[in-house]
Amino acid sequence: MCARSYVTERNSMKRIIHFKMNLDAVLYSTRYVPLESAQSFILKILPQMGWGKSEGDDVILDVGCGPGGTTRHLILSLFSSSSKIFAVDSIPDMIALARKHNSCSQIEYRVANIEDWSVLERWKNQITKVVSILCFHWLKDQQKAFRNVYHLLRKEGEAAFFFALRSTFHASVLDMQNSSRWSHLFNGVENYVPESQFKGYADSYYKKMLEEMGFEVLYCQSVEKIDVFSSEKEYRGFSRLPFAFGMKALSCETRPPASARLFQYTSRP
Ligand SMILES: C[S@@+](CC[C@H](N)C(=O)[O-])C[C@H]1O[C@@H](n2cnc3c(N)ncnc32)[C@H](O)[C@@H]1O
């Protein structure tokens, strides 16, 4: 989705929601190259929207940058060498890893929750481009986050979001959560299945929401994507990802069988 913000002055949101993600940065960073579908969004769709052509100085915000691999190896390439990227993530360990492995003079990594205006306010009306790759489906309150993005953007600033509406991955997490064999693993643990998975939101839902906020929506499409893995080993590594998200609370003993089960679920024909 790519959108442009026109209206800049509105009352800022003062309500703040704090929530804690149990996300293991080290487990996540085993796969720091994004899925092919995300790469294609950054390297094909965004240039079609005119990103990557500007020679001016952009001030970019990458929301949910994780360990920074995507920011440094893909997003940075779209902007001129005098542009500046603020790359934020709500998990301090992610930012620590990003600073360690993907530091670069043009990128400044910071801890910030896109749903918490109090830490974002410093960039109000400052940002020319917001990009967010595979982050918005983790959010508790997407509407609030979109609105925050709106207030961060300069007049005619642009934002691009790539996130999952529904996935076999989330369907599998739900299957496990509902099975008597595995449900205990989810007691008191957030499953991070997005509302769009249950409610079947289509792209039109997001287009309408953003237009109501004042964005002009330039491109908004839901596309079914199949990410191909080069080997079963690579896929098994990927299917461990839920244990980086939300299931960190699992003990070392329960992780391998739970991971194997998730692998079985997600690889069903
Ligand atoms: C699947 S990772 C994607 C990382 C990176 N964009 C990439 O493409 O590899 C999602 C990231 O979003 C971050 N995240 C989740 N909720 C967030 C929030 N409310 N504010 C900022 N970052 C958030 C997570 O900590 C995680 O690092």
The ligand as an SDF file (V2000), in Angstrom:
LIG
                    3D

 27 29  0  0  0  0  0  0  0  0999 V2000
    8.7130   -9.5990   10.8560 C   0  0  0  0  0  0  0  0  0  0  0  0
    9.6930   -8.3410   11.6270 S   0  0  0  0  0  0  0  0  0  0  0  0
   10.1720   -7.4530   10.1820 C   0  0  0  0  0  0  0  0  0  0  0  0
   11.5200   -6.7950   10.3470 C   0  0  0  0  0  0  0  0  0  0  0  0
   12.0160   -6.0660    9.1230 C   0  0  0  0  0  0  0  0  0  0  0  0
   11.1240   -5.0070    8.7010 N   0  0  0  0  0  0  0  0  0  0  0  0
   12.2570   -7.0200    7.9760 C   0  0  0  0  0  0  0  0  0  0  0  0
   11.6730   -6.8470    6.9240 O   0  0  0  0  0  0  0  0  0  0  0  0
   13.0400   -7.9530    8.1550 O   0  0  0  0  0  0  0  0  0  0  0  0
    8.5220   -7.2870   12.4050 C   0  0  0  0  0  0  0  0  0  0  0  0
    9.1650   -6.2710   13.3200 C   0  0  0  0  0  0  0  0  0  0  0  0
    8.1690   -5.3430   13.7290 O   0  0  0  0  0  0  0  0  0  0  0  0
    8.4670   -4.9700   15.0600 C   0  0  0  0  0  0  0  0  0  0  0  0
    7.2860   -4.4130   15.6980 N   0  0  0  0  0  0  0  0  0  0  0  0
    6.1780   -5.0710   16.0930 C   0  0  0  0  0  0  0  0  0  0  0  0
    5.3200   -4.2240   16.6620 N   0  0  0  0  0  0  0  0  0  0  0  0
    5.8820   -2.9940   16.6200 C   0  0  0  0  0  0  0  0  0  0  0  0
    5.4740   -1.6990   17.0340 C   0  0  0  0  0  0  0  0  0  0  0  0
    4.2950   -1.5200   17.6630 N   0  0  0  0  0  0  0  0  0  0  0  0
    6.2920   -0.6390   16.8180 N   0  0  0  0  0  0  0  0  0  0  0  0
    7.4840   -0.8340   16.2170 C   0  0  0  0  0  0  0  0  0  0  0  0
    7.9390   -2.0430   15.8090 N   0  0  0  0  0  0  0  0  0  0  0  0
    7.1460   -3.1090   15.9960 C   0  0  0  0  0  0  0  0  0  0  0  0
    8.9190   -6.2670   15.6950 C   0  0  0  0  0  0  0  0  0  0  0  0
    9.6530   -6.0450   16.8900 O   0  0  0  0  0  0  0  0  0  0  0  0
    9.7510   -6.8810   14.5810 C   0  0  0  0  0  0  0  0  0  0  0  0
   11.1090   -6.5540   14.7010 O   0  0  0  0  0  0  0  0  0  0  0  0
  1  2  1  0
  2  3  1  0
  2 10  1  0
  3  4  1  0
  4  5  1  0
  5  6  1  0
  5  7  1  0
  7  8  2  0
  7  9  1  0
 10 11  1  0
 11 12  1  0
 11 26  1  0
 12 13  1  0
 13 14  1  0
 13 24  1  0
 14 15  1  0
 14 23  1  0
 15 16  2  0
 16 17  1  0
 17 18  1  0
 17 23  2  0
 18 19  1  0
 18 20  2  0
 20 21  1  0
 21 22  2  0
 22 23  1  0
 24 25  1  0
 24 26  1  0
 26 27  1  0
M  CHG  2   2   1   9  -1
M  END
$$$$
